[in-house]
Amino acid sequence: MTMRFATVYFAVLATSVVIAHRIGAESNLKSFVSPYEEILCQDPADIVFVLDSSRSVTQTDFKKELDFVSSFVKDMDISSNKIQIGVVTFSDNVKTEFELNKFSQKQDIQNAVSNIAHRGGSTNTWLALKHIRTESFITDHGGRVGIPKIVILVTAGGSNGKSKTLNEAKLLHNDPLRVFTVAVGNKVDDDELRAIASKPENAFKVSDFNSLATIEDKVMQNFCRKGEIFCYTPADIVFVLDSSRSVTQTDFKKELDFVSSFVKDMDISSDKVQIGVVTFSDNVKTEFELNKFSQKQDIQNAVSNIAYRGGSTNTWLALKHIRTESFITDHGGRVGIPKIVILVTASGSNGKSKTLNEAKLLHNDPLRVFTVAVGNKVDDDELRAIASKPESILKVKDFSSLSTIRNTLKKKVCKRVCGVVPSDIIFVADASTSIWDADFKKQMDFIISFVKDTVVGRNNTQIGMVSFSTQVINHFYLNAKTSRAAVIAALKGLKQSHGDTYTAKALRFVRTQGFLPSNGGRPDVPHIMIVITDGQSTTPRDTLREATKLAQSNIIAFTIGVGKQIDLNELKVIAGDSSRMFEVANYDTLHTIEKKLFSKVCKIEISQQV
């Protein structure tokens, strides 16, 4: 649904939930720009977050609420003429942290949110609803006339005073409000949620507070008009277009329009985004190389003049050409810059075995490959083999629908990758008996997923791998694997050793051996260690002693604690900063912190080392 104007009100009512993710001020890390701009909400709106600050919420859980607010604000077009943000907390009573008209800058709002204190007290939800109705949107507090008001209430438990809450919910609906509810966990009161939400489809549910991020976009889609994504991170992008008889001339024109539209939002230049185009049918034709054009309009003109050819769908020839020709230096390929392939096809290939073989060879190179499948005649086996990973496959029902995935594809293509700024990263994985074999595999899958978005190489990011139990096993040093494919192949072959959790031994090994020049450590790049564990160490005093020594080195440590048996203090000491410590409920939820971990790890520069 699209709304031109909206006033949005958030009520976040939390009780106790598992999974903490601490995001603190990382004073030794400089700020950086995202590789793309995407304003999810850009129309005028008044948004007031109402946060449960009662004793039903731990300080850790309250921090999650604040993180959710800050994350939500990040995607807003903040100004006095566009989106305004206010925050209210409640427990025994209601406290206005800041009104809608207090701040007009995004960073000021995020700073204010991070400084909100947890208060304790009763969960008086009804007082929060009354405050929404009578105070939050009045003109003196920044409420604007003529803008529909939207309430989004996030709760993890029933209120203190159900009858009062139900009555206030009823009164709330006498005002022109659209009310959404987000239920967190299994202790919510369904009667209250039904009474508060404007209609059934306005109710959302998540399993825990860490999952709030997963419904952020879904909530916003109900009242926000999306902005465009503009890509300006350096990249070499080659489009590979199906020009065979499986595509009609009319549809081929739509293929070209899709490319031209995609290019429109790229920062085109010889030192930013470069575009090349290849077509395939009976044979492969290079329409233009990466270094042919440095002006957006020149690329779009060239694309519009590409001729339809007809013939067989020899996809394998296109893949071979990409692997051997498209990204070489003479054709504009740049060292250390992400190399991206976007293949658009409408059918299975002519020669499936050759296509599968070429796809396998393609992944030996540090390429990120996306496939766009059009219609129902595509070969799913081929798509899976060609794409770098499952989420790199996009499907549409016909060529007219290509425009519907443009923003999605741009966001994937423009995503931040590790390796443009070189770094040395060593993963340290818990392989003790406390971890089931299936969970150890999930741990490896998590690391593999990280590596898939990393440019691996001598001049980019180097990866090392260590596991620990009773003994430390060095699986490979930083200089042992020089390609992403080699790292992933090695990770897939790792075996769990079992034994006790001697974390101290692992820390000592990485500190004294992992980053030595003879083992691949480079003096002019950040040295980063990422530790994953699901339990307290066997020798906690030794672990704390080693963590202290680690803090005195130039190694930047990140820690990921899994499950309920972890020692949070131990993880914090190892990380050296709570903002580099992550916690998840189980190995199935590791993926929920991947994006934030990736962002933090990949923004580190040599001048930022501790």
C-alpha positions as CSV (number, residue, x, y, z in Angstrom):
1,M,0.0,0.0,0.0
2,T,1.3,3.5,-0.8
3,M,0.4,6.6,1.2
4,R,1.4,10.1,0.2
5,F,1.2,11.3,3.8
6,A,1.4,9.5,7.1
7,T,1.8,10.3,10.7
8,V,3.4,7.3,12.3
9,Y,3.4,6.3,16.0
10,F,5.4,3.5,17.5
11,A,4.6,1.8,20.8
12,V,7.2,-0.6,21.9
13,L,6.1,-2.6,24.9
14,A,8.6,-5.3,25.9
15,T,8.9,-7.8,28.5
16,S,11.6,-10.5,28.7
17,V,13.0,-12.0,25.6
18,V,16.2,-13.9,24.9
19,I,19.0,-13.0,22.4
20,A,21.0,-9.8,23.0
21,H,22.9,-7.9,20.5
22,R,25.0,-5.1,21.9
23,I,25.7,-2.2,19.7
24,G,27.7,0.5,21.4
25,A,29.7,3.5,20.5
26,E,32.8,2.2,18.9
27,S,35.0,5.1,19.5
28,N,38.0,3.8,17.7
29,L,36.1,3.2,14.5
30,K,35.5,6.1,12.1
31,S,32.1,6.5,10.4
32,F,31.7,5.5,6.8
33,V,29.1,5.8,4.1
34,S,27.0,3.0,2.8
35,P,27.6,1.8,-0.7
36,Y,24.0,2.7,-1.6
37,E,21.3,5.2,-0.6
38,E,17.9,3.8,0.1
39,I,15.3,5.8,2.0
40,L,12.5,3.3,2.8
41,C,10.3,6.1,4.1
42,Q,10.4,9.4,2.4
43,D,6.9,10.9,2.6
44,P,5.9,13.2,5.5
45,A,5.2,11.3,8.8
46,D,5.2,11.9,12.5
47,I,6.6,8.9,14.3
48,V,6.6,8.5,18.0
49,F,8.2,5.4,19.6
50,V,6.7,4.4,22.9
51,L,9.1,2.1,24.8
52,D,8.3,-0.2,27.7
53,S,10.9,0.8,30.4
54,S,9.3,-1.3,33.2
55,R,10.8,-4.0,35.4
56,S,9.4,-6.6,33.0
57,V,12.2,-5.5,30.6
58,T,15.9,-6.2,31.5
59,Q,18.4,-3.5,30.7
60,T,19.7,-5.8,27.9
61,D,16.3,-6.1,26.4
62,F,15.7,-2.4,26.7
63,K,18.9,-1.8,24.7
64,K,17.3,-4.0,22.0
65,E,14.3,-1.7,21.9
66,L,16.6,1.3,21.5
67,D,18.6,-0.5,18.7
68,F,15.3,-1.1,16.9
69,V,14.4,2.5,17.1
70,S,17.8,3.6,15.8
71,S,17.7,1.1,13.0
72,F,14.2,2.2,12.0
73,V,15.2,5.9,12.0
74,K,18.2,5.1,9.7
75,D,15.9,4.4,6.8
76,M,13.8,7.6,7.3
77,D,14.0,10.9,5.4
78,I,14.3,13.1,8.5
79,S,13.4,16.8,8.4
80,S,10.8,19.2,9.7
81,N,9.0,18.9,6.4
82,K,9.3,15.1,6.0
83,I,9.6,12.7,8.9
84,Q,9.6,13.7,12.5
85,I,10.5,11.3,15.4
86,G,9.4,11.4,19.0
87,V,10.1,8.9,21.8
88,V,8.1,8.2,25.0
89,T,8.9,5.6,27.7
90,F,6.5,4.2,30.2
91,S,6.5,2.1,33.4
92,D,4.7,3.3,36.5
93,N,4.1,6.5,34.6
94,V,4.8,7.9,31.1
95,K,7.9,10.0,30.3
96,T,8.4,12.0,27.1
97,E,12.0,11.5,26.1
98,F,11.7,14.0,23.2
99,E,8.8,15.4,21.2
100,L,8.3,15.2,17.5
101,N,9.6,18.7,16.9
102,K,12.7,18.4,19.0
103,F,15.2,17.2,16.4
104,S,15.4,17.6,12.6
105,Q,18.6,15.7,12.0
106,K,18.9,11.9,11.9
107,Q,22.1,11.7,13.9
108,D,20.7,13.9,16.7
109,I,17.8,11.5,17.0
110,Q,20.0,8.4,17.1
111,N,22.2,10.1,19.7
112,A,19.2,11.0,21.9
113,V,17.8,7.4,21.6
114,S,21.1,5.9,22.6
115,N,21.1,7.9,25.8
116,I,17.6,6.9,27.0
117,A,17.8,5.3,30.5
118,H,16.0,2.2,31.6
119,R,13.6,3.0,34.5
120,G,11.9,-0.1,36.0
121,G,8.4,-0.2,37.5
122,S,5.0,-1.5,36.4
123,T,3.9,-2.2,32.8
124,N,1.1,0.4,32.6
125,T,0.3,-0.1,28.9
126,W,-3.0,1.8,29.3
127,L,-1.2,4.9,30.4
128,A,0.9,4.7,27.2
129,L,-2.2,4.4,25.0
130,K,-3.9,7.3,26.8
131,H,-0.8,9.4,26.3
132,I,-0.7,8.6,22.6
133,R,-4.4,9.7,22.3
134,T,-4.1,12.9,24.3
135,E,-0.6,14.2,24.1
136,S,1.7,12.8,21.4
137,F,0.2,14.3,18.3
138,I,-0.9,17.8,19.5
139,T,0.4,20.8,17.6
140,D,2.5,22.0,20.4
141,H,4.4,18.7,20.4
142,G,5.0,18.8,16.7
143,G,1.9,17.0,15.4
144,R,1.0,18.3,11.9
145,V,-2.6,18.9,10.7
146,G,-3.7,16.8,7.7
147,I,-1.3,13.9,8.1
148,P,-2.9,10.6,9.0
149,K,-1.7,9.2,12.3
150,I,-0.3,5.7,12.6
151,V,0.4,3.8,15.8
152,I,2.7,0.8,15.9
153,L,2.7,-1.1,19.2
154,V,5.4,-3.7,19.9
155,T,4.7,-5.9,22.9
156,A,6.1,-9.0,24.5
157,G,3.5,-9.4,27.3
158,G,0.1,-8.6,28.6
159,S,-0.4,-5.2,30.3
160,N,-0.8,-4.4,34.0
161,G,-4.6,-3.6,34.0
162,K,-6.2,-5.4,31.1
163,S,-9.6,-3.8,31.4
164,K,-8.1,-0.3,31.3
165,T,-5.9,-1.2,28.3
166,L,-8.9,-2.5,26.4
167,N,-10.9,0.6,27.2
168,E,-8.0,2.9,26.1
169,A,-7.6,0.9,22.9
170,K,-11.3,1.5,22.1
171,L,-10.9,5.2,22.7
172,L,-7.8,5.2,20.6
173,H,-9.9,4.1,17.6
174,N,-12.1,7.2,17.9
175,D,-9.2,9.2,16.6
176,P,-8.0,9.0,13.0
177,L,-5.2,6.5,13.8
178,R,-4.0,3.4,11.9
179,V,-2.8,1.1,14.6
180,F,-0.4,-1.8,14.1
181,T,0.8,-4.3,16.7
182,V,4.0,-6.3,16.8
183,A,3.8,-9.3,19.2
184,V,7.2,-10.5,20.5
185,G,7.5,-14.0,22.0
186,N,4.7,-16.2,23.4
187,K,3.6,-14.2,26.5
188,V,1.5,-11.6,24.6
189,D,-2.2,-11.2,25.3
190,D,-4.1,-11.8,22.0
191,D,-7.2,-10.1,23.3
192,E,-5.3,-6.9,23.8
193,L,-3.6,-7.2,20.5
194,R,-6.9,-7.6,18.6
195,A,-8.3,-4.6,20.5
196,I,-5.4,-2.4,19.8
197,A,-4.8,-3.2,16.1
198,S,-7.0,-1.4,13.6
199,K,-7.6,-4.6,11.6
200,P,-6.2,-8.2,11.6
201,E,-3.6,-7.7,8.9
202,N,-2.1,-4.9,10.9
203,A,-0.9,-7.4,13.5
204,F,2.7,-8.8,13.2
205,K,4.4,-11.5,15.3
206,V,8.1,-12.3,15.9
207,S,9.7,-14.9,18.0
208,D,12.1,-12.7,20.0
209,F,13.4,-9.2,20.2
210,N,16.4,-10.0,18.0
211,S,13.9,-10.7,15.2
212,L,12.4,-7.2,15.3
213,A,14.7,-6.3,12.4
214,T,13.1,-9.0,10.2
215,I,9.7,-7.2,10.3
216,E,11.0,-3.6,10.0
217,D,10.5,-3.5,6.2
218,K,7.2,-5.3,6.4
219,V,5.8,-2.7,8.8
220,M,7.1,0.2,6.8
221,Q,5.6,-1.2,3.6
222,N,2.2,-0.5,5.0
223,F,2.7,3.3,5.1
224,C,5.9,4.2,3.4
225,R,6.6,5.0,-0.3
226,K,10.0,3.6,-1.1
227,G,12.8,5.7,-2.5
228,E,15.2,4.7,-5.2
229,I,18.5,3.0,-4.5
230,F,21.5,4.9,-5.8
231,C,24.7,2.8,-6.1
232,Y,28.0,4.5,-5.8
233,T,30.4,1.9,-4.4
234,P,33.1,1.0,-7.0
235,A,32.2,-2.1,-9.0
236,D,32.9,-3.7,-12.3
237,I,29.5,-5.0,-13.5
238,V,28.9,-7.1,-16.6
239,F,25.4,-7.8,-17.8
240,V,25.0,-11.1,-19.7
241,L,21.9,-11.0,-21.8
242,D,20.0,-13.9,-23.5
243,S,19.6,-13.0,-27.1
244,S,18.5,-16.4,-28.3
245,R,15.3,-17.5,-29.9
246,S,13.9,-18.3,-26.4
247,V,13.4,-14.5,-26.2
248,T,11.2,-12.6,-28.7
249,Q,12.4,-9.4,-30.2
250,T,9.8,-7.5,-28.1
251,D,11.0,-9.1,-24.9
252,F,14.7,-8.5,-25.8
253,K,13.9,-4.8,-26.0
254,K,12.5,-5.1,-22.4
255,E,15.8,-6.8,-21.4
256,L,17.7,-3.8,-22.7
257,D,15.3,-1.4,-21.0
258,F,16.0,-3.2,-17.7
259,V,19.7,-2.7,-18.1
260,S,19.3,1.0,-19.0
261,S,17.0,1.5,-16.0
262,F,19.5,-0.2,-13.7
263,V,22.4,1.9,-15.0
264,K,20.4,5.1,-14.3
265,D,21.0,4.8,-10.6
266,M,24.7,4.0,-10.8
267,D,27.6,6.4,-10.2
268,I,29.3,5.8,-13.5
269,S,32.9,6.7,-13.9
270,S,36.3,5.1,-14.4
271,D,36.9,5.1,-10.7
272,K,33.4,4.2,-9.5
273,V,31.0,1.9,-11.3
274,Q,31.9,0.5,-14.8
275,I,29.4,-1.4,-17.0
276,G,30.0,-4.0,-19.7
277,V,27.4,-5.9,-21.7
278,V,27.7,-9.4,-23.3
279,T,24.9,-11.1,-25.3
280,F,24.7,-14.8,-26.1
281,S,22.9,-17.1,-28.5
282,D,24.7,-19.4,-30.9
283,N,27.9,-17.6,-29.9
284,V,28.9,-14.8,-27.6
285,K,29.2,-11.2,-28.5
286,T,30.8,-8.5,-26.5
287,E,28.6,-5.5,-27.0
288,F,31.0,-3.2,-25.1
289,E,33.8,-3.7,-22.5
290,L,34.0,-2.3,-19.0
291,N,36.3,0.5,-20.0
292,K,34.5,1.5,-23.2
293,F,32.3,4.2,-21.6
294,S,32.6,6.5,-18.6
295,Q,29.4,8.4,-19.0
296,K,26.0,7.2,-18.1
297,Q,24.3,8.5,-21.2
298,D,26.8,6.8,-23.5
299,I,26.1,3.5,-21.8
300,Q,22.4,3.9,-22.1
301,N,22.7,4.9,-25.8
302,A,24.9,1.9,-26.5
303,V,22.5,-0.5,-24.8
304,S,19.5,0.9,-26.8
305,N,21.4,0.0,-30.0
306,I,22.1,-3.6,-29.2
307,A,20.6,-5.9,-31.9
308,Y,18.6,-9.0,-31.3
309,R,20.3,-12.1,-32.8
310,G,18.2,-15.3,-32.2
311,G,19.8,-18.7,-32.3
312,S,20.5,-21.3,-29.6
313,T,20.8,-20.7,-25.9
314,N,24.5,-21.5,-25.4
315,T,24.7,-20.2,-21.8
316,W,27.9,-22.2,-21.3
317,L,29.7,-20.1,-23.9
318,A,28.7,-16.9,-22.1
319,L,30.0,-18.2,-18.8
320,K,33.3,-19.2,-20.3
321,H,33.6,-15.8,-21.9
322,I,32.9,-14.0,-18.6
323,R,35.5,-16.2,-16.9
324,T,38.3,-15.7,-19.5
325,E,37.6,-12.3,-21.1
326,S,35.2,-9.9,-19.4
327,F,37.2,-8.9,-16.4
328,I,40.8,-8.9,-17.7
329,T,42.8,-5.7,-17.3
330,D,42.8,-4.9,-21.0
331,H,39.0,-4.9,-21.0
332,G,38.7,-2.6,-17.9
333,G,38.8,-5.1,-15.0
334,R,40.3,-3.4,-11.9
335,V,42.3,-5.1,-9.2
336,G,40.7,-5.0,-5.8
337,I,37.3,-3.9,-7.1
338,P,34.2,-6.2,-6.7
339,K,33.5,-8.0,-9.9
340,I,29.8,-8.6,-10.5
341,V,27.9,-10.7,-13.1
342,I,24.2,-10.3,-13.8
343,L,22.9,-12.9,-16.2
344,V,19.4,-12.6,-17.6
345,T,17.9,-15.7,-19.3
346,A,14.5,-17.1,-20.2
347,S,15.2,-20.8,-20.7
348,G,17.4,-23.7,-19.9
349,S,20.7,-23.8,-21.8
350,N,21.6,-25.7,-24.9
351,G,24.1,-28.1,-23.3
352,K,23.3,-28.5,-19.6
353,S,26.4,-30.4,-18.6
354,K,28.7,-27.8,-20.2
355,T,26.8,-25.1,-18.5
356,L,27.1,-26.8,-15.1
357,N,30.8,-27.3,-15.6
358,E,31.5,-23.7,-16.7
359,A,29.4,-22.5,-13.7
360,K,31.7,-24.5,-11.4
361,L,34.8,-23.0,-13.0
362,L,33.3,-19.5,-12.7
363,H,33.2,-19.8,-9.0
364,N,37.0,-20.3,-8.8
365,D,37.3,-16.6,-9.5
366,P,36.3,-13.9,-7.0
367,L,33.0,-13.0,-8.9
368,R,29.6,-12.3,-7.4
369,V,27.1,-13.8,-9.8
370,F,23.4,-13.0,-9.9
371,T,20.9,-14.8,-12.1
372,V,17.6,-13.3,-13.3
373,A,15.2,-16.0,-14.5
374,V,12.3,-14.9,-16.6
375,G,9.3,-17.2,-17.1
376,N,8.8,-20.9,-16.4
377,K,11.2,-22.5,-19.0
378,V,14.3,-21.8,-17.0
379,D,16.4,-24.7,-15.5
380,D,16.6,-24.4,-11.7
381,D,19.6,-26.7,-11.5
382,E,21.5,-24.3,-13.8
383,L,20.4,-21.2,-11.9
384,R,21.6,-22.7,-8.6
385,A,24.9,-23.6,-10.1
386,I,25.5,-20.3,-11.8
387,A,24.5,-18.0,-8.9
388,S,27.0,-17.3,-6.1
389,K,24.4,-18.3,-3.5
390,P,20.7,-19.1,-3.4
391,E,19.7,-15.5,-2.5
392,S,21.5,-14.3,-5.7
393,I,18.7,-15.9,-7.8
394,L,15.8,-13.6,-8.8
395,K,12.7,-14.8,-10.7
396,V,10.0,-13.0,-12.5
397,K,7.0,-14.3,-14.4
398,D,7.7,-12.4,-17.7
399,F,9.9,-9.6,-19.1
400,S,7.3,-6.9,-18.3
401,S,7.9,-7.8,-14.6
402,L,11.7,-7.1,-14.7
403,S,11.1,-3.6,-13.3
404,T,9.6,-5.1,-10.1
405,I,13.0,-6.6,-9.1
406,R,15.2,-3.6,-10.0
407,N,15.5,-2.2,-6.5
408,T,15.9,-5.6,-5.0
409,L,18.7,-6.4,-7.4
410,K,20.4,-3.0,-6.9
411,K,20.4,-3.5,-3.2
412,K,22.0,-6.9,-3.5
413,V,24.5,-5.7,-6.1
414,C,25.4,-2.6,-4.2
415,K,25.8,-4.3,-0.9
416,R,29.0,-3.8,1.0
417,V,31.7,-6.4,0.5
418,C,34.8,-7.1,2.5
419,G,38.0,-6.8,0.7
420,V,37.9,-3.5,-1.1
421,V,39.8,-2.3,2.0
422,P,42.3,-5.1,2.7
423,S,42.2,-6.9,6.0
424,D,43.4,-10.1,7.6
425,I,40.6,-12.1,9.3
426,I,40.9,-15.2,11.4
427,F,37.8,-17.1,12.4
428,V,38.0,-19.0,15.7
429,A,35.3,-21.7,16.0
430,D,34.3,-23.7,19.1
431,A,34.6,-27.4,18.2
432,S,34.1,-28.8,21.7
433,T,31.8,-31.6,22.7
434,S,29.1,-29.1,23.9
435,I,28.3,-28.5,20.3
436,W,26.2,-31.0,18.3
437,D,27.6,-32.1,14.9
438,A,24.7,-30.4,13.1
439,D,25.3,-27.2,15.0
440,F,29.0,-27.3,14.1
441,K,28.0,-27.4,10.5
442,K,25.7,-24.4,11.0
443,Q,28.7,-22.6,12.5
444,M,30.7,-23.4,9.3
445,D,27.8,-22.4,7.1
446,F,27.7,-19.0,8.9
447,I,31.4,-18.5,8.2
448,I,31.0,-19.6,4.6
449,S,28.2,-17.1,4.1
450,F,30.5,-14.4,5.4
451,V,33.3,-15.4,3.0
452,K,30.9,-15.5,0.0
453,D,30.6,-11.7,0.3
454,T,34.3,-11.2,0.7
455,V,36.9,-10.4,-1.9
456,V,39.6,-12.9,-1.0
457,G,43.2,-12.4,-2.3
458,R,46.7,-11.2,-1.5
459,N,45.7,-7.6,-2.2
460,N,42.3,-7.8,-0.6
461,T,41.0,-9.8,2.4
462,Q,42.9,-12.9,3.6
463,I,41.1,-15.5,5.7
464,G,42.5,-17.9,8.3
465,M,40.7,-20.6,10.2
466,V,41.2,-22.0,13.7
467,S,39.1,-24.3,15.8
468,F,39.5,-25.3,19.4
469,S,38.4,-27.8,22.0
470,T,40.9,-29.5,24.3
471,Q,43.5,-28.6,21.7
472,V,43.8,-25.9,19.1
473,I,43.7,-26.9,15.4
474,N,45.0,-24.4,12.8
475,H,43.1,-25.4,9.7
476,F,44.8,-22.9,7.4
477,Y,46.9,-19.7,7.8
478,L,46.1,-16.4,6.2
479,N,48.4,-17.0,3.3
480,A,47.3,-20.6,2.6
481,K,44.1,-19.9,0.6
482,T,44.3,-17.2,-2.1
483,S,40.8,-17.4,-3.5
484,R,37.3,-17.4,-2.1
485,A,36.6,-20.8,-3.7
486,A,39.7,-22.2,-2.0
487,V,38.6,-20.9,1.4
488,I,35.1,-22.2,1.0
489,A,36.2,-25.6,-0.1
490,A,38.5,-25.8,3.0
491,L,35.7,-24.7,5.3
492,K,33.3,-27.3,3.9
493,G,35.9,-30.0,4.7
494,L,36.4,-29.1,8.4
495,K,35.7,-31.8,11.0
496,Q,34.7,-31.2,14.6
497,S,37.4,-32.3,17.1
498,H,35.3,-32.5,20.3
499,G,36.7,-32.1,23.8
500,D,36.7,-29.3,26.4
501,T,36.4,-25.6,25.8
502,Y,39.9,-24.3,26.1
503,T,39.3,-20.8,24.8
504,A,42.5,-19.5,26.3
505,K,44.6,-21.7,24.1
506,A,42.9,-20.5,21.0
507,L,43.4,-16.8,22.0
508,R,47.0,-17.5,22.7
509,F,47.6,-19.2,19.4
510,V,46.0,-16.4,17.4
511,R,47.8,-13.7,19.3
512,T,51.3,-15.4,19.0
513,Q,51.0,-17.2,15.7
514,G,48.0,-16.2,13.6
515,F,49.2,-12.9,12.3
516,L,52.9,-13.5,11.9
517,P,54.3,-12.3,8.6
518,S,55.5,-15.9,7.9
519,N,51.9,-17.0,8.2
520,G,50.5,-14.3,6.0
521,G,50.0,-11.4,8.4
522,R,50.4,-8.0,6.8
523,P,51.7,-5.1,8.9
524,D,49.7,-2.5,6.9
525,V,46.2,-4.0,7.2
526,P,43.8,-4.5,10.1
527,H,44.2,-7.8,12.1
528,I,40.7,-9.1,13.0
529,M,39.7,-12.1,15.0
530,I,36.1,-13.5,15.1
531,V,35.4,-15.9,18.0
532,I,32.3,-18.1,18.0
533,T,31.5,-20.2,21.2
534,D,28.5,-21.7,22.9
535,G,29.9,-22.1,26.5
536,Q,32.1,-20.7,29.2
537,S,35.7,-21.6,28.8
538,T,37.2,-24.6,30.8
539,T,39.8,-22.3,32.3
540,P,38.2,-18.9,32.8
541,R,41.1,-17.3,34.6
542,D,43.5,-18.3,31.8
543,T,40.9,-17.0,29.3
544,L,40.7,-13.6,31.0
545,R,44.5,-13.4,31.2
546,E,44.8,-14.1,27.5
547,A,42.0,-11.6,26.7
548,T,43.9,-8.9,28.6
549,K,47.1,-9.7,26.5
550,L,44.9,-9.6,23.4
551,A,43.7,-6.1,24.3
552,Q,47.3,-5.0,24.4
553,S,48.0,-6.2,20.9
554,N,46.8,-4.7,17.6
555,I,44.2,-7.4,17.1
556,I,40.6,-6.3,16.9
557,A,38.4,-9.0,18.4
558,F,34.7,-9.8,17.8
559,T,32.9,-12.4,19.9
560,I,29.7,-14.3,19.1
561,G,28.0,-16.2,22.0
562,V,25.5,-18.9,21.2
563,G,22.9,-20.2,23.7
564,K,22.4,-19.9,27.4
565,Q,25.6,-21.3,28.7
566,I,27.9,-18.5,27.6
567,D,29.8,-16.2,30.0
568,L,28.8,-12.6,28.9
569,N,31.6,-11.0,30.9
570,E,34.2,-13.3,29.3
571,L,32.9,-12.5,25.8
572,K,33.0,-8.8,26.6
573,V,36.6,-8.9,27.9
574,I,37.7,-10.9,24.8
575,A,36.0,-8.4,22.5
576,G,37.4,-5.4,24.4
577,D,34.2,-3.5,23.7
578,S,30.6,-4.6,24.1
579,S,29.8,-3.1,20.7
580,R,31.9,-5.9,19.2
581,M,30.1,-8.6,21.1
582,F,27.1,-10.5,19.7
583,E,24.7,-13.0,21.3
584,V,22.2,-15.3,19.7
585,A,19.8,-17.9,21.1
586,N,21.0,-20.9,19.1
587,Y,22.9,-21.8,15.9
588,D,19.8,-21.5,13.8
589,T,19.7,-17.8,14.6
590,L,23.3,-17.0,13.7
591,H,22.2,-15.5,10.4
592,T,20.3,-12.8,12.3
593,I,23.5,-11.0,13.2
594,E,25.4,-11.6,10.0
595,K,24.6,-8.3,8.4
596,K,25.6,-6.2,11.5
597,L,28.8,-8.3,12.1
598,F,29.7,-7.9,8.4
599,S,29.1,-4.2,8.5
600,K,31.3,-3.7,11.6
601,V,34.1,-6.0,10.4
602,C,34.3,-4.6,6.9
603,K,34.4,-0.9,7.9
604,I,37.7,-1.3,9.8
605,E,40.7,0.5,8.4
606,I,44.3,0.3,9.5
607,S,44.2,3.7,11.3
608,Q,41.3,2.4,13.4
609,Q,43.0,-0.6,15.0
610,V,42.9,-0.7,18.8
